[in-house]
Amino acid sequence: MERIAENLYIVRGSGYSSNSYIVTGSKSYAIIDAGLPEYSEKIIRAIRSLGLESYPGYLILTHMHYDHIGGAENLKKMLNVQVMIHEYEREYIEKGDPLNTVALFFNISNLRPIKCDHALHDKEVLRLDGLELKIIHTPGHTIGSITIYIPSSKALLTGDTIFENGAYGRTDLPTGDIKLLIRSLEKLSKIDAELLCPGHGDVFRGNVRQLIDLAIKYAKEEI
């Protein structure tokens, strides 16, 4: 675990597993993405080291792919977190839907259903003891992909919408759409951000707008 901003920590994934982020309030917390099941204990240790395990917790999933949701069941069982995902993807995780083709990379033919405690929607604002987390619907990688903006640290937690080098998540899997991705990136380019926290790879600090513009350029070249 590494502190990357006030009230914001990263638990780095490796291999296929996504990064996870922990956002801390004074008496509540949110985990952004669960990673693969084998990373659950690492996340749980981080929560305990921050002294948060007895407080209400939330697990916000940026999208439905297995490398981001695989550990959700473990975290829900061990930490009693409330699971949240965009409303467009609730049915996929609750049915263990086979459209979640990323699971095939892990030799998993059937996903265990995950109960969604709260379906998120665009422009929703979650509050952790006054700390705001703004939900931005950013489809393209998947139909219900979201980005989370934390105004207090000017941080964008982008899942697989955009990475630290201007690359972006593939759009050739079910519900992916390159044109929707471009529109999502254009939406993000209007946000005052200084820290980009992607689902894989390193955190980016600096001119986030320039990075997003680069991703838009690359994406338009695909059309």
C-alpha positions in Angstrom: 0.0 0.0 0.0 1.2 3.5 -0.9 -0.2 6.9 0.0 -0.6 8.9 -3.2 -2.7 11.9 -2.0 -4.5 13.0 1.1 -7.1 10.3 1.9 -6.1 8.2 -1.1 -4.0 5.1 -1.2 -3.0 2.6 -3.9 -2.8 -1.2 -3.5 -0.9 -2.1 -6.7 -2.0 -5.1 -8.8 0.4 -7.0 -10.9 0.0 -9.3 -13.9 -3.6 -9.3 -14.9 -5.0 -8.0 -11.6 -6.1 -4.4 -11.5 -4.9 -1.8 -9.1 -7.1 -1.1 -6.1 -7.5 2.2 -4.4 -8.6 3.1 -0.9 -10.3 6.4 -0.2 -10.5 7.2 3.5 -13.0 9.2 5.5 -12.6 9.7 9.2 -15.2 6.9 10.0 -15.8 5.3 6.6 -13.9 4.2 3.5 -14.3 3.1 -0.1 -12.3 0.5 -2.0 -12.1 1.2 -5.7 -11.9 -2.2 -7.6 -11.3 -5.6 -6.0 -8.7 -7.0 -8.3 -8.3 -10.8 -8.6 -9.2 -13.1 -5.6 -5.6 -13.7 -4.7 -5.1 -10.0 -4.0 -8.0 -9.8 -1.4 -5.8 -10.4 1.6 -3.4 -7.7 0.5 -6.4 -5.2 0.4 -7.7 -6.5 3.7 -4.3 -6.0 5.4 -4.2 -2.4 4.0 -7.7 -1.6 5.5 -6.6 -3.0 8.8 -3.4 -1.1 8.9 -5.4 2.1 8.3 -7.5 1.2 11.3 -10.7 1.2 9.2 -12.0 -2.4 9.5 -14.7 -1.6 12.1 -16.1 1.3 10.0 -18.7 1.2 7.2 -17.0 0.4 3.8 -17.9 0.5 0.2 -16.6 -1.4 -2.8 -17.0 0.6 -6.0 -16.4 -1.4 -9.2 -15.3 0.7 -12.2 -16.6 -2.0 -14.5 -17.6 -5.6 -14.7 -14.4 -7.3 -16.0 -13.1 -10.1 -13.9 -9.7 -8.6 -13.2 -11.5 -5.8 -11.4 -14.3 -7.7 -9.7 -12.8 -11.1 -9.0 -12.1 -10.4 -5.3 -15.4 -8.8 -4.6 -16.9 -11.8 -2.9 -13.9 -12.1 -0.6 -14.0 -8.4 0.4 -17.7 -8.5 1.0 -17.4 -11.6 3.2 -14.4 -10.4 5.2 -15.1 -6.6 5.5 -18.9 -6.5 5.0 -18.5 -3.8 2.4 -21.4 -2.6 0.2 -20.8 -3.4 -3.4 -21.6 -0.7 -6.0 -21.4 -0.8 -9.8 -23.0 1.3 -12.6 -26.7 0.6 -13.2 -26.0 -0.7 -16.7 -23.8 -3.5 -15.4 -25.7 -4.5 -12.3 -27.4 -7.4 -14.1 -24.2 -8.7 -15.4 -22.5 -9.2 -12.1 -25.7 -10.4 -10.3 -26.2 -13.1 -12.9 -22.6 -14.1 -13.4 -23.2 -13.3 -17.1 -21.0 -15.1 -19.7 -20.7 -11.8 -21.6 -17.9 -11.1 -19.0 -15.4 -12.5 -21.4 -12.3 -11.3 -19.6 -13.0 -14.2 -17.3 -12.1 -16.5 -20.1 -8.5 -15.3 -19.8 -8.5 -16.9 -16.4 -10.0 -20.3 -17.4 -13.3 -19.4 -15.7 -16.4 -20.5 -17.6 -19.0 -19.4 -15.1 -18.7 -16.4 -12.8 -20.2 -16.6 -9.3 -23.0 -14.0 -9.0 -22.1 -10.9 -6.9 -24.9 -9.1 -5.1 -25.0 -5.4 -5.9 -26.0 -3.3 -2.9 -26.3 -0.1 -4.8 -26.5 0.7 -8.5 -24.6 3.9 -9.4 -25.6 6.5 -12.0 -23.9 9.3 -13.8 -23.3 12.5 -11.7 -24.1 10.7 -8.5 -22.1 12.0 -5.5 -21.0 9.7 -2.7 -19.8 11.2 0.6 -17.3 9.8 3.0 -17.7 12.0 6.1 -17.8 15.1 3.9 -15.2 13.8 1.3 -16.9 13.8 -2.1 -16.6 11.1 -4.7 -18.2 12.1 -8.0 -19.4 9.3 -10.3 -18.9 9.9 -14.0 -20.3 7.4 -16.5 -17.5 6.8 -19.1 -18.7 4.0 -21.4 -16.5 2.7 -24.2 -14.3 0.0 -22.6 -17.6 -1.5 -21.3 -21.2 0.0 -21.4 -21.2 0.7 -17.7 -17.6 1.8 -17.1 -17.2 4.7 -14.6 -14.6 7.2 -13.6 -14.5 8.5 -10.0 -13.4 12.1 -9.4 -12.3 13.3 -6.0 -12.3 17.1 -6.1 -10.3 17.6 -2.9 -7.2 15.9 -4.4 -8.1 16.6 -8.1 -7.8 12.9 -8.7 -9.4 10.9 -11.5 -9.8 7.1 -10.8 -10.3 5.9 -14.3 -10.5 2.1 -14.3 -9.6 1.0 -17.8 -10.9 4.1 -19.5 -7.4 5.7 -19.8 -4.0 4.7 -18.5 -0.9 6.8 -17.5 0.7 6.7 -21.0 -2.3 7.8 -23.0 -3.4 4.3 -23.8 -6.9 3.1 -23.1 -8.8 -0.1 -22.5 -9.7 -2.3 -25.5 -13.1 -1.8 -27.0 -13.4 -5.1 -29.0 -15.0 -7.1 -26.1 -18.8 -7.3 -25.6 -20.4 -3.9 -24.9 -17.2 -2.0 -25.9 -17.5 0.9 -28.3 -14.6 3.1 -29.6 -17.0 6.0 -30.4 -18.4 6.0 -26.9 -14.9 5.9 -25.5 -14.0 9.0 -27.4 -17.0 10.8 -26.1 -16.1 9.7 -22.6 -12.5 10.9 -22.9 -13.8 14.2 -24.2 -16.0 14.5 -21.1 -13.0 13.8 -18.8 -10.9 16.3 -20.6 -13.1 19.1 -19.2 -12.4 18.1 -15.6 -9.8 19.9 -13.4 -7.5 17.0 -12.6 -3.9 16.8 -11.6 -3.7 13.1 -10.7 -4.7 10.2 -12.8 -5.2 6.8 -11.1 -5.7 4.0 -13.7 -6.8 0.5 -13.2 -3.5 -0.9 -14.4 0.0 0.6 -14.4 1.4 3.7 -12.7 -0.3 6.8 -11.3 0.2 9.9 -13.5 0.8 13.3 -11.9 0.9 16.5 -14.0 -1.0 17.7 -17.1 -3.9 15.2 -17.1 -5.7 17.2 -19.8 -2.7 16.8 -22.2 -2.7 13.0 -21.5 -6.4 12.7 -22.2 -6.0 14.7 -25.4 -3.3 12.2 -26.5 -5.7 9.3 -25.8 -8.4 11.0 -27.8 -6.0 11.4 -30.7 -5.0 7.7 -30.5 -8.7 6.6 -30.3 -9.8 8.7 -33.3 -7.1 7.0 -35.4 -8.9 3.7 -34.8 -12.1 4.8 -36.5 
